Amino acid sequence: MAVTGVIGRGPAGDRTSVSAFSQELFAQLPRTDQMKWAEVYLRGLLATRGRKSVRRMAETVTTSPTASQSLQQFVNTSPWDWNATRQELARWIDGRFTPQAWTVVPAVLPKRGSHSVGVHRRFVPELDRTINCQLSVGLFLSGGREHLPVGWRLHLPERWTKDPEARRRARVPDSVPFRPHWAHTVGLVDALSAHSSVVAAPVVADVGSTPDARPVVERLNGSGHGFVLAVADDLQLLPDPSPVRSAGTATGGHPAVETARQKLLRSGVRHPHITTVVGQDGRPRRAQVVSVPVRTPVLRPDGTRTVAAGLLFAEWEPTRRRPGRIWLTNLVHRRMEELLALTQLLQGAVDTVAAMGEHHGIQDFEGRSFPGWHRHMTLVSAAYAYQRLAATTTRAARAA
């Protein structure tokens, strides 16, 4: 079997081949044939233009007439642990890149038919229409212009988790129950923390469309993760600890529950903060930021509930006399410039998902099974990270 080569430059300036990368990433695979087809799949993702179907990838990088069938088997039925590979990928990235944040963003994957695992009808605001799709959530190591995927969760609607026949056909493990959408964010963060040597970084995510953002806040607080979360304008905040007789006070002298927008309008606009924001294009601009201290809920691993200090902030829109996108953080000792820099990373990760859908194959999985989907997403993540980092210099140079 002949395969083409894709060569990059490793972290110490040495030539790092796809073969070396693949061997390091898949060292845990027990069989040599698995190692071989893992490398072929990676090469196919890197070298194939356009749609990355198994047939087209096989034709691009091999001369074997049975390669397409072997690649299908490797992804869909060959037993290997995608979580172990993701841990190796995170470790490999960590040796070459220092993230500023762990960004968590959704990925909507359009699908035809109704048999692919997790497929359902869903309204997509970006498209302003309802489509047939899979909904997944990805965790990225983000910093500067790099957003590197290291973890994925596939959202399974209740009709999937409660249908034994559908679970059997898609080979959904018994250990995978129905999880509300917010649980995927927490699960991805916990998994990376528990099984990786990657240094913890603030979690940046958009929970504004989540029906209840409180579970995300209280669990990240409880596990000690710093976070910067985009929240809904009508997010209800914990009341102030002491009664205050004001417009925000309920009958009887007890503090009323306020929404995030009400809190900023009542208290935040009194002391606006003038600062510099660096946009996605790298250009700085002056901005007016409003912020106000708040209390945030904490749910500790032992079940104890308490509260912690938080900060609500947003850029002020002078012409509309209202706050823009509202953010909640527990990084109360960070400078506002640092917090704003973290918020900029979210859009970069969203853009990366779009680019991976168009150019890197996350929408091109042809199988229908739960294990096959996870293996394909793992291989796509590995190919993307290799393409972005294998041609860079040392980690210290990248940080500088």
C-alpha positions as a Python dict, from the first residue, in 0.01 Angstrom:
ca = {
    (1, 'M'): (0, 0, 0),
    (2, 'A'): (149, 331, -105),
    (3, 'V'): (61, 649, 80),
    (4, 'T'): (153, 1011, 24),
    (5, 'G'): (341, 1209, 288),
    (6, 'V'): (240, 1523, 472),
    (7, 'I'): (532, 1676, 656),
    (8, 'G'): (538, 1955, 914),
    (9, 'R'): (796, 2104, 1149),
    (10, 'G'): (792, 1992, 1511),
    (11, 'P'): (827, 2190, 1832),
    (12, 'A'): (1206, 2176, 1840),
    (13, 'G'): (1248, 2266, 1475),
    (14, 'D'): (1281, 1901, 1364),
    (15, 'R'): (1081, 1749, 1080),
    (16, 'T'): (768, 1584, 1224),
    (17, 'S'): (592, 1343, 991),
    (18, 'V'): (233, 1233, 998),
    (19, 'S'): (368, 885, 1073),
    (20, 'A'): (546, 1003, 1388),
    (21, 'F'): (242, 1202, 1496),
    (22, 'S'): (10, 907, 1435),
    (23, 'Q'): (232, 663, 1620),
    (24, 'E'): (246, 895, 1920),
    (25, 'L'): (-127, 959, 1917),
    (26, 'F'): (-233, 596, 1871),
    (27, 'A'): (34, 423, 2077),
    (28, 'Q'): (-239, 262, 2288),
    (29, 'L'): (-386, 69, 1993),
    (30, 'P'): (-312, -302, 2038),
    (31, 'R'): (-282, -407, 1671),
    (32, 'T'): (-49, -296, 1391),
    (33, 'D'): (-333, -291, 1136),
    (34, 'Q'): (-520, -39, 1353),
    (35, 'M'): (-211, 181, 1365),
    (36, 'K'): (-180, 160, 988),
    (37, 'W'): (-539, 261, 915),
    (38, 'A'): (-531, 536, 1176),
    (39, 'E'): (-245, 695, 984),
    (40, 'V'): (-419, 649, 649),
    (41, 'Y'): (-735, 815, 785),
    (42, 'L'): (-532, 1110, 916),
    (43, 'R'): (-353, 1147, 584),
    (44, 'G'): (-683, 1133, 402),
    (45, 'L'): (-830, 1412, 615),
    (46, 'L'): (-522, 1626, 557),
    (47, 'A'): (-481, 1566, 183),
    (48, 'T'): (-832, 1523, 42),
    (49, 'R'): (-990, 1834, -103),
    (50, 'G'): (-1362, 1892, -73),
    (51, 'R'): (-1587, 1632, 84),
    (52, 'K'): (-1390, 1386, 293),
    (53, 'S'): (-1583, 1066, 233),
    (54, 'V'): (-1404, 743, 312),
    (55, 'R'): (-1392, 651, -57),
    (56, 'R'): (-1240, 985, -163),
    (57, 'M'): (-985, 979, 120),
    (58, 'A'): (-879, 625, 29),
    (59, 'E'): (-837, 720, -338),
    (60, 'T'): (-634, 1028, -244),
    (61, 'V'): (-370, 867, -22),
    (62, 'T'): (-353, 496, -110),
    (63, 'T'): (-336, 258, -404),
    (64, 'S'): (-497, -25, -211),
    (65, 'P'): (-827, -144, -369),
    (66, 'T'): (-959, -246, -25),
    (67, 'A'): (-859, 72, 159),
    (68, 'S'): (-1209, 219, 161),
    (69, 'Q'): (-1356, -89, 327),
    (70, 'S'): (-1071, -102, 579),
    (71, 'L'): (-1116, 263, 674),
    (72, 'Q'): (-1489, 208, 724),
    (73, 'Q'): (-1416, -83, 952),
    (74, 'F'): (-1148, 107, 1146),
    (75, 'V'): (-1383, 394, 1228),
    (76, 'N'): (-1710, 209, 1276),
    (77, 'T'): (-1640, -138, 1414),
    (78, 'S'): (-1273, -175, 1511),
    (79, 'P'): (-1256, -160, 1892),
    (80, 'W'): (-1048, 136, 2010),
    (81, 'D'): (-1098, 395, 2281),
    (82, 'W'): (-1148, 744, 2142),
    (83, 'N'): (-1119, 896, 2491),
    (84, 'A'): (-764, 764, 2529),
    (85, 'T'): (-674, 913, 2192),
    (86, 'R'): (-822, 1249, 2291),
    (87, 'Q'): (-613, 1246, 2607),
    (88, 'E'): (-301, 1189, 2397),
    (89, 'L'): (-407, 1466, 2162),
    (90, 'A'): (-451, 1710, 2452),
    (91, 'R'): (-108, 1614, 2583),
    (92, 'W'): (49, 1659, 2237),
    (93, 'I'): (-110, 2002, 2197),
    (94, 'D'): (-3, 2102, 2548),
    (95, 'G'): (360, 2045, 2450),
    (96, 'R'): (331, 2298, 2169),
    (97, 'F'): (72, 2552, 2275),
    (98, 'T'): (-29, 2741, 2589),
    (99, 'P'): (-404, 2810, 2590),
    (100, 'Q'): (-557, 3120, 2744),
    (101, 'A'): (-894, 2952, 2785),
    (102, 'W'): (-1097, 2637, 2740),
    (103, 'T'): (-1376, 2744, 2507),
    (104, 'V'): (-1692, 2537, 2477),
    (105, 'V'): (-1909, 2589, 2168),
    (106, 'P'): (-2187, 2399, 1989),
    (107, 'A'): (-2157, 2245, 1644),
    (108, 'V'): (-2471, 2186, 1438),
    (109, 'L'): (-2413, 1910, 1181),
    (110, 'P'): (-2682, 1894, 907),
    (111, 'K'): (-2794, 1540, 818),
    (112, 'R'): (-3021, 1369, 572),
    (113, 'G'): (-3257, 1099, 688),
    (114, 'S'): (-3342, 1000, 1044),
    (115, 'H'): (-3114, 705, 1122),
    (116, 'S'): (-2781, 873, 1208),
    (117, 'V'): (-2725, 869, 1583),
    (118, 'G'): (-2881, 1168, 1760),
    (119, 'V'): (-3034, 1321, 1447),
    (120, 'H'): (-3342, 1536, 1507),
    (121, 'R'): (-3527, 1843, 1384),
    (122, 'R'): (-3398, 2164, 1537),
    (123, 'F'): (-3439, 2537, 1487),
    (124, 'V'): (-3100, 2696, 1416),
    (125, 'P'): (-3101, 3073, 1487),
    (126, 'E'): (-2798, 3135, 1263),
    (127, 'L'): (-2990, 2988, 968),
    (128, 'D'): (-3328, 3120, 1085),
    (129, 'R'): (-3491, 2788, 1001),
    (130, 'T'): (-3548, 2435, 1128),
    (131, 'I'): (-3322, 2165, 988),
    (132, 'N'): (-3246, 1796, 1027),
    (133, 'C'): (-2922, 1774, 1222),
    (134, 'Q'): (-2702, 1638, 1495),
    (135, 'L'): (-2614, 1875, 1778),
    (136, 'S'): (-2271, 1838, 1932),
    (137, 'V'): (-2063, 2038, 2177),
    (138, 'G'): (-1687, 2079, 2146),
    (139, 'L'): (-1416, 2188, 2388),
    (140, 'F'): (-1128, 2386, 2239),
    (141, 'L'): (-793, 2494, 2378),
    (142, 'S'): (-794, 2859, 2272),
    (143, 'G'): (-539, 3137, 2262),
    (144, 'G'): (-465, 3412, 2012),
    (145, 'R'): (-590, 3287, 1677),
    (146, 'E'): (-567, 2918, 1760),
    (147, 'H'): (-865, 2710, 1874),
    (148, 'L'): (-777, 2341, 1895),
    (149, 'P'): (-1048, 2078, 1960),
    (150, 'V'): (-977, 1816, 2226),
    (151, 'G'): (-1321, 1692, 2332),
    (152, 'W'): (-1670, 1633, 2192),
    (153, 'R'): (-2014, 1542, 2324),
    (154, 'L'): (-2308, 1439, 2106),
    (155, 'H'): (-2646, 1556, 2231),
    (156, 'L'): (-2903, 1276, 2231),
    (157, 'P'): (-3264, 1393, 2257),
    (158, 'E'): (-3489, 1202, 2493),
    (159, 'R'): (-3660, 1019, 2207),
    (160, 'W'): (-3320, 862, 2130),
    (161, 'T'): (-3223, 770, 2485),
    (162, 'K'): (-3566, 624, 2562),
    (163, 'D'): (-3591, 411, 2246),
    (164, 'P'): (-3416, 75, 2304),
    (165, 'E'): (-3426, -19, 1936),
    (166, 'A'): (-3277, 313, 1822),
    (167, 'R'): (-3002, 279, 2084),
    (168, 'R'): (-2926, -73, 1969),
    (169, 'R'): (-2904, 22, 1600),
    (170, 'A'): (-2678, 319, 1674),
    (171, 'R'): (-2478, 123, 1934),
    (172, 'V'): (-2529, 382, 2206),
    (173, 'P'): (-2372, 243, 2527),
    (174, 'D'): (-2597, 177, 2824),
    (175, 'S'): (-2379, 417, 3022),
    (176, 'V'): (-2494, 713, 2809),
    (177, 'P'): (-2822, 854, 2949),
    (178, 'F'): (-3019, 1157, 2843),
    (179, 'R'): (-2836, 1473, 2947),
    (180, 'P'): (-2969, 1828, 2931),
    (181, 'H'): (-2769, 2054, 2703),
    (182, 'W'): (-2594, 2236, 2989),
    (183, 'A'): (-2452, 1908, 3120),
    (184, 'H'): (-2234, 1866, 2812),
    (185, 'T'): (-2039, 2182, 2897),
    (186, 'V'): (-1974, 2067, 3251),
    (187, 'G'): (-1898, 1712, 3139),
    (188, 'L'): (-1638, 1820, 2885),
    (189, 'V'): (-1461, 2041, 3139),
    (190, 'D'): (-1463, 1770, 3406),
    (191, 'A'): (-1334, 1507, 3164),
    (192, 'L'): (-1040, 1721, 3049),
    (193, 'S'): (-957, 1811, 3408),
    (194, 'A'): (-964, 1450, 3529),
    (195, 'H'): (-773, 1280, 3250),
    (196, 'S'): (-527, 1535, 3121),
    (197, 'S'): (-205, 1706, 3222),
    (198, 'V'): (-320, 2025, 3048),
    (199, 'V'): (-294, 2320, 3285),
    (200, 'A'): (-638, 2449, 3379),
    (201, 'A'): (-755, 2769, 3210),
    (202, 'P'): (-1075, 2975, 3242),
    (203, 'V'): (-1381, 2824, 3080),
    (204, 'V'): (-1536, 3053, 2818),
    (205, 'A'): (-1880, 2956, 2688),
    (206, 'D'): (-2215, 3095, 2582),
    (207, 'V'): (-2494, 2976, 2811),
    (208, 'G'): (-2731, 3252, 2706),
    (209, 'S'): (-2957, 3015, 2515),
    (210, 'T'): (-2956, 2755, 2793),
    (211, 'P'): (-3296, 2743, 2971),
    (212, 'D'): (-3120, 2746, 3306),
    (213, 'A'): (-2757, 2859, 3323),
    (214, 'R'): (-2746, 2812, 3700),
    (215, 'P'): (-2627, 2446, 3692),
    (216, 'V'): (-2326, 2543, 3479),
    (217, 'V'): (-2234, 2832, 3710),
    (218, 'E'): (-2275, 2642, 4035),
    (219, 'R'): (-2087, 2333, 3916),
    (220, 'L'): (-1793, 2524, 3766),
    (221, 'N'): (-1777, 2724, 4088),
    (222, 'G'): (-1793, 2407, 4294),
    (223, 'S'): (-1511, 2235, 4110),
    (224, 'G'): (-1287, 2540, 4128),
    (225, 'H'): (-1291, 2638, 3759),
    (226, 'G'): (-1263, 3000, 3662),
    (227, 'F'): (-1519, 3100, 3401),
    (228, 'V'): (-1636, 3379, 3175),
    (229, 'L'): (-1987, 3298, 3051),
    (230, 'A'): (-2211, 3485, 2809),
    (231, 'V'): (-2552, 3488, 2976),
    (232, 'A'): (-2905, 3586, 2881),
    (233, 'D'): (-3031, 3937, 2954),
    (234, 'D'): (-3309, 3787, 3166),
    (235, 'L'): (-3082, 3560, 3375),
    (236, 'Q'): (-3208, 3582, 3732),
    (237, 'L'): (-2938, 3667, 3983),
    (238, 'L'): (-2913, 3580, 4349),
    (239, 'P'): (-3055, 3864, 4560),
    (240, 'D'): (-2825, 4088, 4761),
    (241, 'P'): (-2757, 3942, 5106),
    (242, 'S'): (-2906, 4231, 5307),
    (243, 'P'): (-3239, 4410, 5267),
    (244, 'V'): (-3209, 4736, 5077),
    (245, 'R'): (-3494, 4979, 5038),
    (246, 'S'): (-3474, 5077, 4673),
    (247, 'A'): (-3645, 5027, 4341),
    (248, 'G'): (-3505, 4673, 4353),
    (249, 'T'): (-3663, 4588, 4687),
    (250, 'A'): (-3960, 4359, 4719),
    (251, 'T'): (-4253, 4406, 4956),
    (252, 'G'): (-4152, 4369, 5320),
    (253, 'G'): (-3799, 4509, 5278),
    (254, 'H'): (-3648, 4194, 5125),
    (255, 'P'): (-3435, 4233, 4812),
    (256, 'A'): (-3610, 4149, 4487),
    (257, 'V'): (-3466, 3904, 4237),
    (258, 'E'): (-3320, 4102, 3948),
    (259, 'T'): (-3227, 4001, 3597),
    (260, 'A'): (-2877, 4054, 3463),
    (261, 'R'): (-2988, 4348, 3250),
    (262, 'Q'): (-3179, 4512, 3535),
    (263, 'K'): (-2878, 4478, 3762),
    (264, 'L'): (-2643, 4644, 3515),
    (265, 'L'): (-2888, 4923, 3439),
    (266, 'R'): (-2956, 4993, 3807),
    (267, 'S'): (-2603, 4970, 3944),
    (268, 'G'): (-2347, 4918, 3671),
    (269, 'V'): (-2396, 5238, 3471),
    (270, 'R'): (-2305, 5453, 3770),
    (271, 'H'): (-1935, 5380, 3734),
    (272, 'P'): (-1849, 5301, 3370),
    (273, 'H'): (-1501, 5174, 3293),
    (274, 'I'): (-1316, 5311, 2991),
    (275, 'T'): (-1074, 5058, 2849),
    (276, 'T'): (-921, 4921, 2531),
    (277, 'V'): (-1064, 4619, 2350),
    (278, 'V'): (-864, 4427, 2092),
    (279, 'G'): (-1093, 4290, 1820),
    (280, 'Q'): (-1067, 3971, 1617),
    (281, 'D'): (-870, 4164, 1355),
    (282, 'G'): (-609, 4255, 1616),
    (283, 'R'): (-695, 4624, 1611),
    (284, 'P'): (-746, 4802, 1945),
    (285, 'R'): (-1044, 5026, 2008),
    (286, 'R'): (-1173, 5228, 2299),
    (287, 'A'): (-1476, 5089, 2478),
    (288, 'Q'): (-1700, 5180, 2767),
    (289, 'V'): (-1770, 4887, 2999),
    (290, 'V'): (-2029, 4866, 3275),
    (291, 'S'): (-1992, 4613, 3557),
    (292, 'V'): (-2137, 4528, 3895),
    (293, 'P'): (-2044, 4275, 4166),
    (294, 'V'): (-2291, 3989, 4213),
    (295, 'R'): (-2323, 3669, 4409),
    (296, 'T'): (-2301, 3337, 4222),
    (297, 'P'): (-2421, 2991, 4335),
    (298, 'V'): (-2178, 2714, 4429),
    (299, 'L'): (-2249, 2340, 4433),
    (300, 'R'): (-1955, 2153, 4585),
    (301, 'P'): (-1879, 1790, 4496),
    (302, 'D'): (-2006, 1681, 4840),
    (303, 'G'): (-2346, 1841, 4769),
    (304, 'T'): (-2291, 2147, 4988),
    (305, 'R'): (-2443, 2466, 4849),
    (306, 'T'): (-2301, 2810, 4913),
    (307, 'V'): (-2229, 3134, 4727),
    (308, 'A'): (-1922, 3299, 4580),
    (309, 'A'): (-1824, 3642, 4452),
    (310, 'G'): (-1889, 3716, 4087),
    (311, 'L'): (-1887, 4004, 3842),
    (312, 'L'): (-2142, 4096, 3578),
    (313, 'F'): (-2011, 4309, 3290),
    (314, 'A'): (-2091, 4423, 2938),
    (315, 'E'): (-1985, 4681, 2685),
    (316, 'W'): (-2214, 4982, 2696),
    (317, 'E'): (-2390, 5080, 2373),
    (318, 'P'): (-2419, 5461, 2400),
    (319, 'T'): (-2646, 5511, 2099),
    (320, 'R'): (-2896, 5253, 2230),
    (321, 'R'): (-2837, 5336, 2597),
    (322, 'R'): (-2818, 4974, 2702),
    (323, 'P'): (-2558, 4704, 2770),
    (324, 'G'): (-2447, 4478, 2486),
    (325, 'R'): (-2371, 4109, 2533),
    (326, 'I'): (-2371, 4036, 2905),
    (327, 'W'): (-2099, 3824, 3070),
    (328, 'L'): (-2076, 3663, 3413),
    (329, 'T'): (-1741, 3568, 3567),
    (330, 'N'): (-1597, 3445, 3894),
    (331, 'L'): (-1254, 3589, 3804),
    (332, 'V'): (-1323, 3894, 4015),
    (333, 'H'): (-955, 3986, 4059),
    (334, 'R'): (-873, 3993, 3687),
    (335, 'R'): (-830, 4327, 3513),
    (336, 'M'): (-1115, 4423, 3283),
    (337, 'E'): (-878, 4417, 2985),
    (338, 'E'): (-801, 4051, 3058),
    (339, 'L'): (-1168, 3961, 3091),
    (340, 'L'): (-1252, 4130, 2762),
    (341, 'A'): (-966, 3945, 2592),
    (342, 'L'): (-1115, 3615, 2710),
    (343, 'T'): (-1457, 3705, 2573),
    (344, 'Q'): (-1301, 3761, 2229),
    (345, 'L'): (-1195, 3395, 2216),
    (346, 'L'): (-1550, 3265, 2202),
    (347, 'Q'): (-1619, 3397, 1852),
    (348, 'G'): (-1286, 3256, 1736),
    (349, 'A'): (-1389, 2908, 1847),
    (350, 'V'): (-1729, 2948, 1677),
    (351, 'D'): (-1551, 3049, 1355),
    (352, 'T'): (-1322, 2747, 1388),
    (353, 'V'): (-1621, 2513, 1405),
    (354, 'A'): (-1755, 2670, 1085),
    (355, 'A'): (-1416, 2632, 914),
    (356, 'M'): (-1385, 2270, 1025),
    (357, 'G'): (-1728, 2203, 884),
    (358, 'E'): (-1634, 2354, 549),
    (359, 'H'): (-1275, 2235, 510),
    (360, 'H'): (-1181, 1969, 764),
    (361, 'G'): (-1453, 1704, 758),
    (362, 'I'): (-1655, 1727, 1080),
    (363, 'Q'): (-1974, 1716, 872),
    (364, 'D'): (-1860, 1432, 648),
    (365, 'F'): (-1905, 1125, 866),
    (366, 'E'): (-2105, 873, 665),
    (367, 'G'): (-2178, 617, 936),
    (368, 'R'): (-2471, 608, 1175),
    (369, 'S'): (-2326, 470, 1497),
    (370, 'F'): (-2236, 644, 1823),
    (371, 'P'): (-1882, 494, 1840),
    (372, 'G'): (-1818, 574, 1473),
    (373, 'W'): (-1921, 937, 1518),
    (374, 'H'): (-1689, 983, 1817),
    (375, 'R'): (-1395, 819, 1641),
    (376, 'H'): (-1443, 1032, 1331),
    (377, 'M'): (-1459, 1352, 1538),
    (378, 'T'): (-1145, 1247, 1724),
    (379, 'L'): (-956, 1188, 1400),
    (380, 'V'): (-1075, 1517, 1253),
    (381, 'S'): (-961, 1697, 1570),
    (382, 'A'): (-620, 1531, 1546),
    (383, 'A'): (-579, 1621, 1179),
    (384, 'Y'): (-680, 1982, 1246),
    (385, 'A'): (-437, 2015, 1540),
    (386, 'Y'): (-154, 1865, 1335),
    (387, 'Q'): (-222, 2101, 1048),
    (388, 'R'): (-227, 2405, 1278),
    (389, 'L'): (66, 2319, 1507),
    (390, 'A'): (309, 2085, 1335),
    (391, 'A'): (459, 2370, 1134),
    (392, 'T'): (513, 2598, 1435),
    (393, 'T'): (822, 2650, 1646),
    (394, 'T'): (864, 2599, 2019),
    (395, 'R'): (598, 2647, 2282),
    (396, 'A'): (796, 2931, 2433),
    (397, 'A'): (815, 3110, 2099),
    (398, 'R'): (440, 3068, 2048),
    (399, 'A'): (367, 3206, 2395),
    (400, 'A'): (593, 3505, 2327),
}
